[in-house]
């Protein structure tokens, strides 16, 4: 008994199921979250820039002592 036709039927069916799953994942996010996300990202970015500056200075001071 050849069951290869089941694979042909299963592929489009899985595609449709995955489409609705992915659509549901994206519809849960509201647009009002974006400004707070942006503000959080900007805060994190400024902290990272400060850390980067401190580490750069530390690296330079370590190079001078060699």
PyMOL Python script that loads the backbone (N, CA, C, O; Angstrom):
from pymol import cmd

cmd.read_pdbstr("""\
ATOM      1  N   UNK A   1       0.840  -1.176   0.000  1.00  0.00           N
ATOM      2  CA  UNK A   1       0.000   0.000   0.000  1.00  0.00           C
ATOM      3  C   UNK A   1       0.891   1.247   0.000  1.00  0.00           C
ATOM      4  O   UNK A   1       1.745   1.404   0.873  1.00  0.00           O
ATOM      5  N   UNK A   2       0.691   2.113  -0.963  1.00  0.00           N
ATOM      6  CA  UNK A   2       1.493   3.329  -1.110  1.00  0.00           C
ATOM      7  C   UNK A   2       0.828   4.466  -0.331  1.00  0.00           C
ATOM      8  O   UNK A   2      -0.313   4.840  -0.602  1.00  0.00           O
ATOM      9  N   UNK A   3       1.575   5.011   0.652  1.00  0.00           N
ATOM     10  CA  UNK A   3       1.037   6.089   1.489  1.00  0.00           C
ATOM     11  C   UNK A   3       1.670   7.445   1.175  1.00  0.00           C
ATOM     12  O   UNK A   3       1.570   8.383   1.965  1.00  0.00           O
ATOM     13  N   UNK A   4       2.322   7.538   0.012  1.00  0.00           N
ATOM     14  CA  UNK A   4       2.986   8.803  -0.326  1.00  0.00           C
ATOM     15  C   UNK A   4       1.987   9.932  -0.530  1.00  0.00           C
ATOM     16  O   UNK A   4       2.341  11.099  -0.363  1.00  0.00           O
ATOM     17  N   UNK A   5       0.768   9.617  -0.883  1.00  0.00           N
ATOM     18  CA  UNK A   5      -0.234  10.671  -1.058  1.00  0.00           C
ATOM     19  C   UNK A   5      -0.553  11.355   0.270  1.00  0.00           C
ATOM     20  O   UNK A   5      -1.003  12.501   0.282  1.00  0.00           O
ATOM     21  N   UNK A   6      -0.322  10.654   1.401  1.00  0.00           N
ATOM     22  CA  UNK A   6      -0.561  11.283   2.704  1.00  0.00           C
ATOM     23  C   UNK A   6       0.412  12.428   2.946  1.00  0.00           C
ATOM     24  O   UNK A   6       0.052  13.444   3.541  1.00  0.00           O
ATOM     25  N   UNK A   7       1.643  12.260   2.482  1.00  0.00           N
ATOM     26  CA  UNK A   7       2.626  13.339   2.618  1.00  0.00           C
ATOM     27  C   UNK A   7       2.189  14.553   1.806  1.00  0.00           C
ATOM     28  O   UNK A   7       2.354  15.692   2.242  1.00  0.00           O
ATOM     29  N   UNK A   8       1.635  14.304   0.632  1.00  0.00           N
ATOM     30  CA  UNK A   8       1.158  15.417  -0.193  1.00  0.00           C
ATOM     31  C   UNK A   8      -0.017  16.136   0.453  1.00  0.00           C
ATOM     32  O   UNK A   8      -0.164  17.346   0.281  1.00  0.00           O
ATOM     33  N   UNK A   9      -0.840  15.432   1.178  1.00  0.00           N
ATOM     34  CA  UNK A   9      -1.962  16.054   1.873  1.00  0.00           C
ATOM     35  C   UNK A   9      -1.530  16.710   3.180  1.00  0.00           C
ATOM     36  O   UNK A   9      -2.099  17.720   3.594  1.00  0.00           O
ATOM     37  N   UNK A  10      -0.532  16.136   3.819  1.00  0.00           N
ATOM     38  CA  UNK A  10      -0.093  16.627   5.118  1.00  0.00           C
ATOM     39  C   UNK A  10       0.662  17.954   5.003  1.00  0.00           C
ATOM     40  O   UNK A  10       0.534  18.810   5.879  1.00  0.00           O
ATOM     41  N   UNK A  11       1.428  18.131   3.962  1.00  0.00           N
ATOM     42  CA  UNK A  11       2.239  19.343   3.814  1.00  0.00           C
ATOM     43  C   UNK A  11       1.379  20.609   3.777  1.00  0.00           C
ATOM     44  O   UNK A  11       1.628  21.518   4.569  1.00  0.00           O
ATOM     45  N   UNK A  12       0.389  20.711   2.904  1.00  0.00           N
ATOM     46  CA  UNK A  12      -0.440  21.936   2.911  1.00  0.00           C
ATOM     47  C   UNK A  12      -1.229  22.106   4.207  1.00  0.00           C
ATOM     48  O   UNK A  12      -1.448  23.225   4.670  1.00  0.00           O
ATOM     49  N   UNK A  13      -1.648  21.000   4.777  1.00  0.00           N
ATOM     50  CA  UNK A  13      -2.397  21.069   6.024  1.00  0.00           C
ATOM     51  C   UNK A  13      -1.519  21.637   7.142  1.00  0.00           C
ATOM     52  O   UNK A  13      -1.975  22.482   7.912  1.00  0.00           O
ATOM     53  N   UNK A  14      -0.286  21.191   7.237  1.00  0.00           N
ATOM     54  CA  UNK A  14       0.634  21.710   8.254  1.00  0.00           C
ATOM     55  C   UNK A  14       0.946  23.182   7.997  1.00  0.00           C
ATOM     56  O   UNK A  14       1.090  23.963   8.937  1.00  0.00           O
ATOM     57  N   UNK A  15       1.049  23.557   6.732  1.00  0.00           N
ATOM     58  CA  UNK A  15       1.304  24.954   6.398  1.00  0.00           C
ATOM     59  C   UNK A  15       0.172  25.840   6.903  1.00  0.00           C
ATOM     60  O   UNK A  15       0.422  26.896   7.483  1.00  0.00           O
ATOM     61  N   UNK A  16      -1.052  25.424   6.688  1.00  0.00           N
ATOM     62  CA  UNK A  16      -2.217  26.201   7.132  1.00  0.00           C
ATOM     63  C   UNK A  16      -2.250  26.292   8.649  1.00  0.00           C
ATOM     64  O   UNK A  16      -2.531  27.357   9.198  1.00  0.00           O
ATOM     65  N   UNK A  17      -1.966  25.191   9.331  1.00  0.00           N
ATOM     66  CA  UNK A  17      -1.959  25.185  10.798  1.00  0.00           C
ATOM     67  C   UNK A  17      -0.879  26.125  11.330  1.00  0.00           C
ATOM     68  O   UNK A  17      -1.137  26.907  12.246  1.00  0.00           O
ATOM     69  N   UNK A  18       0.324  26.055  10.766  1.00  0.00           N
ATOM     70  CA  UNK A  18       1.415  26.923  11.220  1.00  0.00           C
ATOM     71  C   UNK A  18       1.106  28.390  10.942  1.00  0.00           C
ATOM     72  O   UNK A  18       1.480  29.263  11.725  1.00  0.00           O
ATOM     73  N   UNK A  19       0.425  28.664   9.831  1.00  0.00           N
ATOM     74  CA  UNK A  19       0.050  30.035   9.511  1.00  0.00           C
ATOM     75  C   UNK A  19      -0.839  30.623  10.602  1.00  0.00           C
ATOM     76  O   UNK A  19      -0.614  31.748  11.047  1.00  0.00           O
ATOM     77  N   UNK A  20      -1.838  29.874  11.030  1.00  0.00           N
ATOM     78  CA  UNK A  20      -2.744  30.378  12.052  1.00  0.00           C
ATOM     79  C   UNK A  20      -2.066  30.475  13.417  1.00  0.00           C
ATOM     80  O   UNK A  20      -2.395  31.363  14.203  1.00  0.00           O
ATOM     81  N   UNK A  21      -1.126  29.577  13.710  1.00  0.00           N
ATOM     82  CA  UNK A  21      -0.386  29.651  14.972  1.00  0.00           C
ATOM     83  C   UNK A  21       0.473  30.912  14.993  1.00  0.00           C
ATOM     84  O   UNK A  21       0.479  31.649  15.979  1.00  0.00           O
ATOM     85  N   UNK A  22       1.196  31.155  13.903  1.00  0.00           N
ATOM     86  CA  UNK A  22       2.057  32.338  13.844  1.00  0.00           C
ATOM     87  C   UNK A  22       1.231  33.632  13.859  1.00  0.00           C
ATOM     88  O   UNK A  22       1.638  34.619  14.472  1.00  0.00           O
ATOM     89  N   UNK A  23       0.091  33.628  13.195  1.00  0.00           N
ATOM     90  CA  UNK A  23      -0.779  34.801  13.192  1.00  0.00           C
ATOM     91  C   UNK A  23      -1.275  35.098  14.604  1.00  0.00           C
ATOM     92  O   UNK A  23      -1.344  36.260  15.006  1.00  0.00           O
ATOM     93  N   UNK A  24      -1.619  34.062  15.355  1.00  0.00           N
ATOM     94  CA  UNK A  24      -2.082  34.229  16.731  1.00  0.00           C
ATOM     95  C   UNK A  24      -0.995  34.761  17.643  1.00  0.00           C
ATOM     96  O   UNK A  24      -1.282  35.517  18.572  1.00  0.00           O
ATOM     97  N   UNK A  25       0.252  34.377  17.394  1.00  0.00           N
ATOM     98  CA  UNK A  25       1.358  34.854  18.223  1.00  0.00           C
ATOM     99  C   UNK A  25       1.568  36.344  18.042  1.00  0.00           C
ATOM    100  O   UNK A  25       1.873  37.046  19.007  1.00  0.00           O
ATOM    101  N   UNK A  26       1.409  36.837  16.828  1.00  0.00           N
ATOM    102  CA  UNK A  26       1.651  38.252  16.560  1.00  0.00           C
ATOM    103  C   UNK A  26       0.469  39.125  16.935  1.00  0.00           C
ATOM    104  O   UNK A  26       0.654  40.313  17.197  1.00  0.00           O
ATOM    105  N   UNK A  27      -0.726  38.585  16.970  1.00  0.00           N
ATOM    106  CA  UNK A  27      -1.890  39.411  17.280  1.00  0.00           C
ATOM    107  C   UNK A  27      -2.030  39.675  18.779  1.00  0.00           C
ATOM    108  O   UNK A  27      -2.814  40.539  19.173  1.00  0.00           O
ATOM    109  N   UNK A  28      -1.294  38.955  19.619  1.00  0.00           N
ATOM    110  CA  UNK A  28      -1.380  39.168  21.061  1.00  0.00           C
ATOM    111  C   UNK A  28      -0.689  40.458  21.506  1.00  0.00           C
ATOM    112  O   UNK A  28      -1.001  40.990  22.572  1.00  0.00           O
ATOM    113  N   UNK A  29       0.229  40.954  20.715  1.00  0.00           N
ATOM    114  CA  UNK A  29       0.945  42.180  21.068  1.00  0.00           C
ATOM    115  C   UNK A  29       0.120  43.383  20.652  1.00  0.00           C
ATOM    116  O   UNK A  29      -0.379  43.455  19.528  1.00  0.00           O
ATOM    117  N   UNK A  30      -0.017  44.318  21.567  1.00  0.00           N
ATOM    118  CA  UNK A  30      -0.748  45.541  21.224  1.00  0.00           C
ATOM    119  C   UNK A  30       0.232  46.612  20.774  1.00  0.00           C
ATOM    120  O   UNK A  30       1.425  46.544  21.070  1.00  0.00           O
ATOM    121  N   UNK A  31      -0.272  47.575  20.075  1.00  0.00           N
ATOM    122  CA  UNK A  31       0.583  48.651  19.583  1.00  0.00           C
ATOM    123  C   UNK A  31       0.986  49.622  20.682  1.00  0.00           C
ATOM    124  O   UNK A  31       1.922  50.400  20.499  1.00  0.00           O
ATOM    125  N   UNK A  32       0.310  49.594  21.804  1.00  0.00           N
ATOM    126  CA  UNK A  32       0.639  50.517  22.889  1.00  0.00           C
ATOM    127  C   UNK A  32       1.925  50.113  23.607  1.00  0.00           C
ATOM    128  O   UNK A  32       2.475  50.910  24.367  1.00  0.00           O
ATOM    129  N   UNK A  33       2.406  48.911  23.388  1.00  0.00           N
ATOM    130  CA  UNK A  33       3.631  48.466  24.054  1.00  0.00           C
ATOM    131  C   UNK A  33       4.876  49.075  23.424  1.00  0.00           C
ATOM    132  O   UNK A  33       5.918  49.141  24.076  1.00  0.00           O
ATOM    133  N   UNK A  34       4.796  49.517  22.188  1.00  0.00           N
ATOM    134  CA  UNK A  34       5.973  49.972  21.479  1.00  0.00           C
ATOM    135  C   UNK A  34       6.662  51.182  22.105  1.00  0.00           C
ATOM    136  O   UNK A  34       7.890  51.184  22.185  1.00  0.00           O
ATOM    137  N   UNK A  35       5.939  52.210  22.552  1.00  0.00           N
ATOM    138  CA  UNK A  35       6.651  53.336  23.169  1.00  0.00           C
ATOM    139  C   UNK A  35       7.419  52.938  24.429  1.00  0.00           C
ATOM    140  O   UNK A  35       8.532  53.420  24.640  1.00  0.00           O
ATOM    141  N   UNK A  36       6.858  52.082  25.261  1.00  0.00           N
ATOM    142  CA  UNK A  36       7.597  51.673  26.452  1.00  0.00           C
ATOM    143  C   UNK A  36       8.777  50.801  26.067  1.00  0.00           C
ATOM    144  O   UNK A  36       9.832  50.871  26.698  1.00  0.00           O
ATOM    145  N   UNK A  37       8.613  49.984  25.046  1.00  0.00           N
ATOM    146  CA  UNK A  37       9.731  49.181  24.586  1.00  0.00           C
ATOM    147  C   UNK A  37      10.851  50.076  24.077  1.00  0.00           C
ATOM    148  O   UNK A  37      12.025  49.822  24.344  1.00  0.00           O
ATOM    149  N   UNK A  38      10.495  51.109  23.354  1.00  0.00           N
ATOM    150  CA  UNK A  38      11.492  52.031  22.821  1.00  0.00           C
ATOM    151  C   UNK A  38      12.209  52.753  23.959  1.00  0.00           C
ATOM    152  O   UNK A  38      13.428  52.921  23.922  1.00  0.00           O
ATOM    153  N   UNK A  39      11.467  53.170  24.947  1.00  0.00           N
ATOM    154  CA  UNK A  39      12.081  53.863  26.081  1.00  0.00           C
ATOM    155  C   UNK A  39      13.018  52.918  26.836  1.00  0.00           C
ATOM    156  O   UNK A  39      14.115  53.312  27.233  1.00  0.00           O
ATOM    157  N   UNK A  40      12.588  51.689  27.028  1.00  0.00           N
ATOM    158  CA  UNK A  40      13.453  50.706  27.696  1.00  0.00           C
ATOM    159  C   UNK A  40      14.711  50.438  26.889  1.00  0.00           C
ATOM    160  O   UNK A  40      15.801  50.312  27.447  1.00  0.00           O
ATOM    161  N   UNK A  41      14.558  50.353  25.583  1.00  0.00           N
ATOM    162  CA  UNK A  41      15.714  50.123  24.729  1.00  0.00           C
ATOM    163  C   UNK A  41      16.695  51.286  24.788  1.00  0.00           C
ATOM    164  O   UNK A  41      17.910  51.082  24.789  1.00  0.00           O
ATOM    165  N   UNK A  42      16.169  52.496  24.837  1.00  0.00           N
ATOM    166  CA  UNK A  42      17.042  53.662  24.916  1.00  0.00           C
ATOM    167  C   UNK A  42      17.784  53.699  26.240  1.00  0.00           C
ATOM    168  O   UNK A  42      18.963  54.051  26.273  1.00  0.00           O
ATOM    169  N   UNK A  43      17.112  53.340  27.342  1.00  0.00           N
ATOM    170  CA  UNK A  43      17.774  53.283  28.647  1.00  0.00           C
ATOM    171  C   UNK A  43      18.874  52.238  28.644  1.00  0.00           C
ATOM    172  O   UNK A  43      19.988  52.488  29.105  1.00  0.00           O
ATOM    173  N   UNK A  44      18.547  51.059  28.118  1.00  0.00           N
ATOM    174  CA  UNK A  44      19.548  49.997  28.055  1.00  0.00           C
ATOM    175  C   UNK A  44      20.721  50.388  27.176  1.00  0.00           C
ATOM    176  O   UNK A  44      21.870  50.078  27.489  1.00  0.00           O
ATOM    177  N   UNK A  45      20.431  51.069  26.078  1.00  0.00           N
ATOM    178  CA  UNK A  45      21.493  51.503  25.179  1.00  0.00           C
ATOM    179  C   UNK A  45      22.409  52.501  25.860  1.00  0.00           C
ATOM    180  O   UNK A  45      23.626  52.426  25.694  1.00  0.00           O
ATOM    181  N   UNK A  46      21.861  53.425  26.617  1.00  0.00           N
ATOM    182  CA  UNK A  46      22.713  54.406  27.302  1.00  0.00           C
ATOM    183  C   UNK A  46      23.562  53.731  28.371  1.00  0.00           C
ATOM    184  O   UNK A  46      24.725  54.090  28.551  1.00  0.00           O
ATOM    185  N   UNK A  47      23.000  52.763  29.078  1.00  0.00           N
ATOM    186  CA  UNK A  47      23.783  52.017  30.072  1.00  0.00           C
ATOM    187  C   UNK A  47      24.918  51.260  29.408  1.00  0.00           C
ATOM    188  O   UNK A  47      26.041  51.244  29.911  1.00  0.00           O
ATOM    189  N   UNK A  48      24.625  50.640  28.290  1.00  0.00           N
ATOM    190  CA  UNK A  48      25.654  49.888  27.573  1.00  0.00           C
ATOM    191  C   UNK A  48      26.744  50.803  27.034  1.00  0.00           C
ATOM    192  O   UNK A  48      27.921  50.441  27.021  1.00  0.00           O
ATOM    193  N   UNK A  49      26.348  51.984  26.591  1.00  0.00           N
ATOM    194  CA  UNK A  49      27.353  52.931  26.102  1.00  0.00           C
ATOM    195  C   UNK A  49      28.260  53.399  27.234  1.00  0.00           C
ATOM    196  O   UNK A  49      29.464  53.555  27.032  1.00  0.00           O
ATOM    197  N   UNK A  50      27.707  53.621  28.410  1.00  0.00           N
ATOM    198  CA  UNK A  50      28.517  53.998  29.568  1.00  0.00           C
ATOM    199  C   UNK A  50      29.485  52.879  29.941  1.00  0.00           C
ATOM    200  O   UNK A  50      30.659  53.125  30.218  1.00  0.00           O
ATOM    201  N   UNK A  51      28.974  51.642  29.944  1.00  0.00           N
ATOM    202  CA  UNK A  51      29.836  50.503  30.258  1.00  0.00           C
ATOM    203  C   UNK A  51      30.938  50.365  29.214  1.00  0.00           C
ATOM    204  O   UNK A  51      32.083  50.057  29.548  1.00  0.00           O
ATOM    205  N   UNK A  52      30.597  50.589  27.967  1.00  0.00           N
ATOM    206  CA  UNK A  52      31.577  50.492  26.899  1.00  0.00           C
ATOM    207  C   UNK A  52      32.675  51.536  27.073  1.00  0.00           C
ATOM    208  O   UNK A  52      33.855  51.248  26.874  1.00  0.00           O
ATOM    209  N   UNK A  53      32.281  52.734  27.441  1.00  0.00           N
ATOM    210  CA  UNK A  53      33.258  53.804  27.653  1.00  0.00           C
ATOM    211  C   UNK A  53      34.192  53.470  28.820  1.00  0.00           C
ATOM    212  O   UNK A  53      35.403  53.672  28.727  1.00  0.00           O
ATOM    213  N   UNK A  54      33.631  52.964  29.908  1.00  0.00           N
ATOM    214  CA  UNK A  54      34.448  52.587  31.061  1.00  0.00           C
ATOM    215  C   UNK A  54      35.418  51.472  30.703  1.00  0.00           C
ATOM    216  O   UNK A  54      36.590  51.509  31.079  1.00  0.00           O
ATOM    217  N   UNK A  55      34.924  50.484  29.975  1.00  0.00           N
ATOM    218  CA  UNK A  55      35.794  49.373  29.588  1.00  0.00           C
ATOM    219  C   UNK A  55      36.876  49.818  28.615  1.00  0.00           C
ATOM    220  O   UNK A  55      38.004  49.331  28.680  1.00  0.00           O
ATOM    221  N   UNK A  56      36.550  50.727  27.724  1.00  0.00           N
ATOM    222  CA  UNK A  56      37.552  51.247  26.794  1.00  0.00           C
ATOM    223  C   UNK A  56      38.665  51.973  27.537  1.00  0.00           C
ATOM    224  O   UNK A  56      39.844  51.817  27.218  1.00  0.00           O
ATOM    225  N   UNK A  57      38.279  52.768  28.530  1.00  0.00           N
ATOM    226  CA  UNK A  57      39.277  53.469  29.338  1.00  0.00           C
ATOM    227  C   UNK A  57      40.139  52.482  30.115  1.00  0.00           C
ATOM    228  O   UNK A  57      41.351  52.664  30.226  1.00  0.00           O
ATOM    229  N   UNK A  58      39.517  51.441  30.652  1.00  0.00           N
ATOM    230  CA  UNK A  58      40.257  50.425  31.394  1.00  0.00           C
ATOM    231  C   UNK A  58      41.242  49.689  30.488  1.00  0.00           C
ATOM    232  O   UNK A  58      42.366  49.398  30.896  1.00  0.00           O
ATOM    233  N   UNK A  59      40.829  49.396  29.286  1.00  0.00           N
ATOM    234  CA  UNK A  59      41.714  48.713  28.331  1.00  0.00           C
ATOM    235  C   UNK A  59      42.894  49.605  27.979  1.00  0.00           C
ATOM    236  O   UNK A  59      44.034  49.143  27.928  1.00  0.00           O
ATOM    237  N   UNK A  60      42.624  50.881  27.738  1.00  0.00           N
ATOM    238  CA  UNK A  60      43.700  51.824  27.417  1.00  0.00           C
ATOM    239  C   UNK A  60      44.690  51.952  28.569  1.00  0.00           C
ATOM    240  O   UNK A  60      45.898  52.015  28.345  1.00  0.00           O
ATOM    241  N   UNK A  61      44.184  51.991  29.802  1.00  0.00           N
ATOM    242  CA  UNK A  61      45.102  52.100  30.940  1.00  0.00           C
ATOM    243  C   UNK A  61      45.924  50.822  31.106  1.00  0.00           C
ATOM    244  O   UNK A  61      47.077  50.883  31.533  1.00  0.00           O
ATOM    245  N   UNK A  62      45.358  49.690  30.780  1.00  0.00           N
ATOM    246  CA  UNK A  62      46.094  48.429  30.857  1.00  0.00           C
ATOM    247  C   UNK A  62      47.175  48.366  29.765  1.00  0.00           C
ATOM    248  O   UNK A  62      48.251  47.812  29.986  1.00  0.00           O
ATOM    249  N   UNK A  63      46.888  48.928  28.606  1.00  0.00           N
ATOM    250  CA  UNK A  63      47.875  48.948  27.524  1.00  0.00           C
ATOM    251  C   UNK A  63      49.059  49.827  27.882  1.00  0.00           C
ATOM    252  O   UNK A  63      50.194  49.516  27.523  1.00  0.00           O
ATOM    253  N   UNK A  64      48.805  50.922  28.584  1.00  0.00           N
ATOM    254  CA  UNK A  64      49.885  51.847  28.967  1.00  0.00           C
ATOM    255  C   UNK A  64      50.852  51.220  29.972  1.00  0.00           C
ATOM    256  O   UNK A  64      52.039  51.548  29.970  1.00  0.00           O
ATOM    257  N   UNK A  65      50.371  50.341  30.814  1.00  0.00           N
ATOM    258  CA  UNK A  65      51.208  49.750  31.838  1.00  0.00           C
ATOM    259  C   UNK A  65      52.037  48.573  31.327  1.00  0.00           C
ATOM    260  O   UNK A  65      52.835  48.015  32.080  1.00  0.00           O
ATOM    261  N   UNK A  66      51.869  48.197  30.101  1.00  0.00           N
ATOM    262  CA  UNK A  66      52.671  47.099  29.536  1.00  0.00           C
ATOM    263  C   UNK A  66      54.025  47.528  29.162  1.00  0.00           C
ATOM    264  O   UNK A  66      54.816  46.721  28.674  1.00  0.00           O
TER     265      UNK A  66
END
""", "prot")
cmd.dss("prot")
cmd.show_as("cartoon", "prot")
cmd.util.cbc("prot")
cmd.orient("prot")
